């Protein structure tokens, strides 16, 4: 859906001592000529087997016992990188993004590469059937937002749903809740404006994983609900071997075609006919082929001496801006171990989250929610 999907890490977590945790979700930034780009958002950590898939260094032996990896205390002080930072919640996606930097790619190349890998290895949470938001800050330019969120089919009829007794969109099992997925159009638009490598090169790590195979993560198994029927897992990622590996050749073929022919390979040749047939009048051919991605101005707030940017609705990211604006107005203790520190941060987040249920919808105007007066009032409530 339009909101960022949240996923749990599926690999062993092995932080380096005295270093910030440095894997999170599908975002990448580069200090080179192509600036920064980010999308998504949950924090994770240094990940790998006997060696980290990102930095190729073995984890410190003091973190491991006979039962496997365990999490050690991590110094959360801010760290910086001279060439680029990648943040995903799957080590294979992070490795793909770092490969783009190694080949001279931009932050946009890295973000698209990571997103494509997640579409292969975490289809329950991030995939070709989803949408995309990105905040991009290219050196010398103003920050920009890419919104690639598909619309409902032209045959959608709210009155019919209400007549059937629905007061909200059905969550499962009803094609009328499906929108045209904007993810691929977003990849192509982001790459067209900010990419440095050929799109086929950017998608190559995801294609290779889909062709050659990858280990199925625990979170994928949980999402499939295989406690009752293993066929659900096969429907999600294909046949899984006894060793827990699977291959997804059809997805590899689609990604390869997108790399060669762009968005038309998806919306015209693959998704379009399938969605029109599935919808039985809900979607017209023009609904699926119409451009989706568009570039917008970001919403912004001042917090902690910096300007924080986020996409406007239908993204829920403005709620993060409210929380940051409120927290920036609070007298947070310098010592993060002080009980008041998490207490005040939690209060800021809780107050911001209430706003989402009341005000977030398609076309919502929320600038007034981010005004100094509104944030001051919420900060008073938090204390």
N, C-alpha and C positions, 0 to 999 in steps of 0.2 A: 504493500500500500504506500501512500505518500510519505508516511513517517519512516524514519530510519529503523531498520530491523536490528534487533539485539541478538547476539549469539554468544554462546559460552565457548571458551577455549577447550580444545579437545586433546591437547598434547601436555606433556609434563612441563611444569613451570619451574624454571631454574634461573633465578635472578643472579646477576653478578653482584658481589659485595660492593658496597659503597658506590652504587650506580643507580640511577633512576630506572624504574621499569620502562622498557622502551618499545613495547609492542602494544598497539591498541586496535582500532578498526581500519576500515578502508580509507585511509587518508595518507597523503604523502606531501612532503614539502621539500623544496630545493632552494638553495641560496644562489643558484646560477641565473642565467639571463631570462629564464622562463618563470621565475618567481615561485609562488606557492599555490598549492591547491589542496583542498581538503574536503572530505565527505564522510559522513558516518560518525560513529562515536562511542565505543566502550573501551576502557583501558584494559591492557593485558600485560605480559611480561616477556622477558628473554625466554625463548623456547627452543627445544631441540632434543635429540637423542643423546648419543655419546658426545656429540658436538652440536653447538647451536647452528640452526639452518641459516641464520643471518650472518653472524660474525665468524663462524667456523671455529670458535674457541671452545675447549671443553669446559663444562661447568666445574666450579670448585668442589673438591671431594668432600668438604665439610658439610655440604648441603644434602648428601645422599646417605641413605642407610640401606640395610638389606631389603627393605620393603619397597624401594623405588625412590622417586624424587619427592622432596618435600619443600615447602616454601620457607625461605628465610626472610628475616627483616630486610627491608629495602630502604635505602636513603632516598627520600622523595625530593631532594633538592633539585632545582631545575638544571638540566644539562643541555648543552648545545652541540650541534654538529656543523662542521665547516662546509660540507658538500650537500647533504640531504638527510632527511629523516623519513622513515616509513613507519606507519602505525596501522596494523591490522590485527584481527583476533584469530588468524590462522597462519602458522609459520610458512606454509606453502605460498600463500598470497604475499606475505612480506618478502619472501625470497624472490618471487617473480618481479615485484616492484623494484627491489634493489638491483636486480639484473638490468632493468631499464636504465637506471642511473649509470651502471657500469658500462653500458653500451652508448652512453652519451645522450640518453633520453631526458626529457623534461619531467617535471613533477606531474604534469597531466598524463604523460605516458605511463608513469609509475602507478598513478591512481587507477587508470583504466586497466592496466595489466593485473593489478590486485583484484579489482572488481570482477574481472573475467574469471580469474582463478576461483574466487568465492562462488561464482555462478556454477562452477563445476563441482567443487568439494563441499559446498554448503547450500544446496539448492533450496532447502527449506527456509532459508533466511535471506538470501541475496541472490538474485538470478535474473535470467533473461525476461521473466515475467513480471519484474518489479519496476519501480520508478527510480529516479535519481535526482539528487540535489548536490551542488558543489559550490563552494565559496572559493574564488580564485583571486589571488593578489599577485599580478605580474609586476615586475620591477618597473617603476616609473608610471604605472597606471593606478587608477582607483580600483578598489576591490569590486568584484562583480559576482553575481549569483547566476548560476545555471540552474534553471528549473525545467525538469523533463518529466512531467507528470501527465499520464494519459487521462483521457476523458471517457465518460460512459458512452455507450453506443447510441446512435441517433434514434434507435427504436426503444430506448428506455422510457418507461412511463411511470411516474411516481403515483398517479391516481390509481393505476391498476394494483400496485403494491398496497396502497392504503385500503382499497376495496377488499383485498384478501386478508386484511387484519394486521398488516405490518405497520409498526410505527417507527421502524428503523430498518436499515438494509440488512438482509439475512447475512449472517456471518459465514455459513458453510452451505455447500451443496446447491447453490442457486447461481446460475450463470449471470443473472441480472446484477449481481454484486461485482462483476468483473469489469475492469476498465482496460483500455488499450495500454499496454505496458510501455513506459517511456525510457527504460534503461538503455536500450541499444541506441536509440536516437540521442540520448545524453552522452553516451560514450563517443559517438561519432562527432557530435558538436563540440565536445570538449577537446577531442583530438584534432579536429579541423582548425580550431583557433590557437591551441597551445601545444600541440604535439610536435615532436622533433623527429621521431622515428616513423617508418611506415606502419600503418595500422596492423598489417599482417605480422610484423615483428612484435608489436605490443601484445597481440593475442596469442603468440606462439607458446608461451609457457602453459596457458590454460588448455590450448589444443593438445599439447603433448601429454598433460595429465589425463585429459579425457580419453585420449587414444591408448596410452600405455598403462594407465591405472593409478590408483591412489588408495591409501588406507581410509576406511570409513570411520569418521569420528563418532564418539559417544553421543554427542548432541544431535547428530543426524539420526541415529538409531532411536533416540528418545522422541524426536519430532515425528518419526514414522509410526510411533506407537506399536512397536512390533511385539509387545507382550502378548497380544492376542493373535496377530496374523503376520508372519514374516513376509507375506506377499506385499504388504504395505511398504516395506523397505525396498523391495525390488521395484515397485512402482516409482519410488522416489529417486533411487540412484542406480538401478539395474541389479543384476545378479551379483551377490556378494560371495566371495570365495570363503573356504574354511579359515583362511588366514586373515579374513577381514578386509580384503581388497576388492575393488570393483573398477570397471571401465565403463565409459559413456561415449562410445563411438558416434552416436547420432548428434550429441552435443558438440563433439569435435568437428563434425562435418558442417554444422551450422556456423560455428565460430570461424572456421576456415573460409567459408563463403562470405561472411561479414568482413573478414580481413581483406578479401580480394575485391568485393563489390560494394562494400559500404552498407548503409541502412536498408537499401532496397532488397538485399539478400534476405533480410528478416521480415520486413513489413510487407513486401510485395510477394515474395516467393514462398515463405514458410508460414509465418504467423497469419498473414492476411487471409488466405483461403481457409485455414483451419479455424480461425476465430469467426469468420462469416458463417461457416457451416455449423459450428457449435452453437452460435447464438440464435440460429433459426429466425432471422429477422431482426435481432437485436442490434447487430452490427452491419453496416454497409461497407463496401469496399473502400469508399472514400474516407470512412471513419478511421480505418486502419492505416491507410497510406498517407494521411495528412501529417505535416510536420508537427512535432510535439514540443521539442526543446525550444526554450527562449531565454534570452539574457536579460537580467533585471538588476536594479539597484538593491544592495543589501540593507537590512535593518541594522542599526548600530546603537550601542550604549557605551558610556564611559565607565570603566571599572578598574580599580587598582592602578590608576595612572596610565591605562591603555584604552584603546578603542577596540571593542569586541564586535565582530560582524556575524550575521547569520541570515539564512534565507527567510523571506516573508511567508505567510500562509499561502498554500495549504500545509507547508512544513510547520511542525510544532516547535521549531528551533527558537522562535521568539520567546518561548517560556524559559529557555536557557538564558536569554538576555535579561529577562526580568530577574531571574535568580542571581545572575552576576551583578546586575545593577543594585539589587537590594543588599547582597553580601558586601559589595564595595562600600556601602554606606554604614556598615556595622563596625563596631569597635572590636574587631577580631583580635584575640590574643596572639602575640608573636609566636608563642610556643604552641605548636600543633598538638602537643600532649595535654594541654589545658582542656578540661572537660567543656569549657565554654566554647571552644573553637568548633568542634563538630555540632554542638547544640545550636549555635547561631547559623552555621551553614545549613543545617537541616531545616531550621525555621524558614530560611530564605527560599529553599527549594520547595518546601511544603506550600508556602504562600503562592509561589509562582505556579505550581502545579494545579491549584484550584482554578486559575485563570483559563487553563486549557479547556476544561469541560464547559465553561460558560461562554467562551468567546471564539474558539477556534472552529472555523468552517471555511469552505471554499469562498474565496473573495473577501475574507475577513479583513477589516482595517484595524490594525492593532497599534499604530503609532502612538495613540494617546495612552496606551498601556505602558509605553516605554518613556513617557515624559518624566522630567525631573520631579514634578509634583506627585505623579502617581507612584514613582519609586520611593520618594520620601515618605509617603503615607504607609506603604508596605513595610519600609524599614522601621517605622515607629511601631507597627503591629508586631514585628519580629522581636522587639525588645520588651 
